[in-house]
Structure formats: structure tokens, C-alpha cells
Amino acid sequence: MSPFHKMTRHQLHKHPLFLARAEFLDVEQRIQLAYRRAKLVLQTWNLSTQDVRDLTKKFWDMYSDPLYILDGAAFNVLVFSANLYCGTVAPHASKRPDLARLVEQGLNGDIIGTFLLTEVGHGLDTHSVETTATLIHDGFIIHTPHPNAAKHMAPTTPIPGIAKWGVVFARLIAHGEDHGVHPFNIQITDEHGMCPDITSSRLPVRVGAANLDFAITSFNHVHIPSSSFLGTSLDKPIDPYSLLNKYIWRIGVGSASIPLDAANMVAGAATISTDYSFRRHVQRPGSGVVPVITFRTQQLPILQAVASAHVLRAWKGSYIDYLLQPNNDPREWNAMGFVFKATVTRLATHHVVRASERVGAQGLFGHNLMAEWEMDLRAMSIAEGDIVVLSIRLFLNALLKKLVLPEPSHSEALLSRHASSLFMKASSILSSLPDGHRDPGYNQHILPRSESAVLALGHAFAYSAALDSGIPPPLLNLFEVMCIRQDEAWYVENAGLTQVKISEMEDAALTAAVPNLTHYVDSLDVREYVSWIPIQSDERWEGWVSKIKTFRPEDQRPLSVAPKERQISAHL
């Protein structure tokens, strides 16, 4: 029996599939590796239908695993398959043995699920879906009426040896009338290729990001059985807008799960940049050779990342506790998920970029992970709801009192006071506008403040969670000053601070933190996940260099020459 057969969840990073060097593989191999890794994760975690349906702690623990910092594509597969597909189908499983079997297969990695909602011509405007599902006597005809109605992004191309199923959202046409947008369960591929009359055009890989088969998917009068319908009723809905929002509730779950991976990226970036900065030495006049961590310009961005990693870990714990509470208001639940996603993703992007810069040219290459994380984070900011768009929606609903968000546990803290002030100021401006949120002044004076207000609230929640968890004061203070720096003017005008005072606060926190840097990084517990990357040690670097393509004088041979471009005559 293989020594890897009974590997535990927290040993998966040592499995050969996760030790494979993706940078030495071609695109096809990398995509297949992502699916094999995702299947391994599913089989190891062994989620049940109840876990996915009821969002148990085990469900959230799986998505919190630091493992996914090694492969963002595998994480994407898990979000699409276990959450979006299985999560949408699971509520029907108790009454439908056929669907129960599909969910079981999906959670074991025997099939892959996907989720086809957005279209080329509509993007996040999901209520304008044009894919049609025409009701006939023995089922439905699914059809893409024109190229702009093709489904965009969902990974739907064939993967050898495994079938793909998808929840496809289409506009139900019954007796010639529009009956709203509903979900349908459709097989997209089998073990050998595409299912009849379904076309998947694989998009070029995203620059710098982990490779996955994102695609444009079209349906050409595809006949599906009546059992494919996953909606509530074939009747014309009274409120089609609200009905669609109920159907796509798993997007909110995805929005909550994505930042769990982003938070782990902050810890990874902090660890990699710290270890490199102790290992990298420079000649300093009069002092001999010193590690680059000696310099304040290295200490500040790295310790800010370390501080945020600890703060986000504390917030992640309290946030998951919140998600597990029974009887949460769905609107508040979704709003809190978005605040968490927006804040964590923006912080992660900031820290990953800065940490990557602090390791110099090494940070530009995907084999050292951080450049790949940066591109994955850009995708996260859009996936399951664009941060800017959803910030606008959340901020407006809060100002109109359609949504009441809970307060941070430490409402007296500076960051909480800042967030509260931004909401109050915007509310005051809104009340002065003759036409309310439809007034041109809203677009000019409030809309641009939406994201910054949401992020300020997220900073306050994160700080409060960290304060409650008892993280070391130097790290908490560093995080607080870093957030203050994002809106210094407010703190100067409203909190009695000055630029000099803010700099003194930052210096004091940094000075207190530097002696404990190694301990702080060790306690993040992610080093074992990134220990294999080339810049983590001289031994790793030498081993990796020995595997890359090398050219030597003694290996001279005819070089292949690119064909000359065909001459094209042109007349001006």
C-alpha cells in the first residue's frame, strides 16, 4: 500500500501531487494537476452532503486549509465543485436519489461540478441572462441565442477520465412567455469529451495566475429532461429578482470562503519575505556583511505583513464562529461575508505585492509563489462579486437603512470611530440631496467613498477580533497605525493626531516588534507549506537550479529558427 494512502488532512502538502513542480509542466499538465489535487483534497476531507448543505465547521475548515496557497487553481475547482455545484444541488438530494448520488460523487471527486451563471455580454448583471430554457412536453431545450449570451468563465472543457456537471442558469420560456431565470442541472462533459451540442472554448490562461480551463460555453438547442429543473416552480414568479437571488445564495458562501485563502497568502508572504531577508546579506560600509532585515525599509513592510497575518487569523476565527451561529439574518450574513472578503482581499493584495518587492527580482517569478498570488488575488477581488460593485450596493443599503450591520466589539477604538464617522458623514450628505441616492450629487460625492467606508468597517472588525484574541500588542499597534495611514487626514482632523505623532506610534510599534520577528513568523505555522520554494534555502535553490534548462558550450547543436514572417504587400 502506498505510504500516502492514509495521509491526514494536514499532511497533504507533503503528498507527491503537491510536491510536483508546476513550473516545469505545460499548460495542459498544470490544468490536469489542479484537478488531481482537488480530487485528493475532497477524498481526504470526505465532506458529507450535510456538511455542504448546512455549512458545518468541517466545511469551513476545509476552505481554511493553508494548502491552497500552493495551487490557486485547485482551490478554484473546490469552490466551483464543492460549494457552487454541490451546494446548489444538495438541498434537493433528500427527495431526489439521482441528485443525492451526484452530490456524493462530486464530494468524492468522481465528477466535477461547475456553475454557469454570468454571460459574455452581461457580466455581473445576472438578471439579464439570455440563455433560454424552452419548456417542451418532455423537458426543456437549452439554447444560447447569440455569442454575447454564452456563459463566461466557468471551467467547462473536458478533463480525461472525469465527467463535468453544471448548474446552468437560463431564462425559462413557457408557452411563449418569460417565466424568469432558473437553475438547471446539466451534464457538460463525459470521460471522453463534450456532451452533444455543447461547445466549450477554453480561454487563454490568465497571465501569471495558476492555470485552469476557464472557458466560454454555448448550448445549441440541447434537449434536457424535466428532472434537470432545480427551480421552485415552473409558474411565472411574482418577484423574479428576489427568486434569482435565492437561487444563487451559494455565491455568498463563496464570497465568504475566498478570503480564507487570501488570509493564508498574507501569512505565506510574511514568512517567505522574512526568511529571505535573514538569509540575504549585503556589504555595509564599516559594518561588514549584514542581513537585509537590518534595514528599516525591509522591517516595516515585512512586519506589517506579519501583523496583518496575525490579525486576520484572529478575525478569521471569530468570523467563522459568526457563520456557524444559527438563525443569522441572510442579508446581514451576506453583508458580513462581503465586508470580510473586501477587507481581507485588499489587505492581502497590498502585503503580497510589497513582500514580493522586498525579495527583489526573485519575487517576479511564479516558482516563488508571491507573483502568482498577486494575480490570483486580482481574480479574487472580482470572483463571487466585484469588490467595487458590491461595496456600492452595501454602502447604499446601509445608508438607506435597508441593512443594519453589527458594530465591532470595541466601538470605542480609533478604527471603529473612523468607520462610524465615514458612514455618518455619507448619511448626512445623502440627506441633503434633493433626489436622494438618485441625485447626481450621490454619484459625485458618495459613490467614490463606498469602498473606503466598507474597508474602514472591515479594519475595525479585524482590530476588535485581534484585540479580543490577545495577539501581541506590538503587532496590534502596527496594524492599527497601518490602517490609520490609509486616511491620515481624518485622524488629524478628528482624533487629535498629527503626522509626527502617527510616525512616532509606528516607530514605537516597529521597534517593539523587531526583536520578536522570528517568533511571530514561526507562530503563523505556514513555513512547512512554503519550505520547498527555491528561495527558502541555499539547498533548495541549488536543487532547483539543477533542474532548469541549461545551455553549455559543449552542448552546441543546430538551433531551431523561427520561420520568416510572410511578406504582406500594402498600399497607402
Secondary structure by P-SEA (a helix, b strand, c coil): ccccccccccccccccccccccccccaaaaaaaaaaaaaaaaaaacccaaaaaaccaaaaaaaacccccccaaaaaaaaaccccccccccccccccaaaaaaaaaaaaccbbbbbbccccccccccccccbbbbbcccbbbbbbcccccccccccccccccbbbbbbbbbbbbccccccccbbbbbbccccccccccbbbbbccccccccccccbbbbbccccccccccccccccccccaaaaaaaaacaaaaaaaaaaaaaaaaaaaaaaaaaaaaaabbbbccccccccccccaaaaaaaaaaaaaaaaaaaaaaaaaaaaacccccaaaaaaaaaaaaaaaaaaaaaaaaaaaaaaccccccccccaaaaaaaaaaaacccccaaaaaaaaaaaaaaccbbbbcccccccaaaaaaaaaaaaaaaaaaaccccccccccccccccaaaaaaaaaaaaaaaaaaaaacccaaaaaaaaaaaaaacaaaaaacccccaaaaaaaaaaaaaacccaaaaaaaaccccccccccccccaaaaaaaaaacccccccccccccccccccbbbbcc
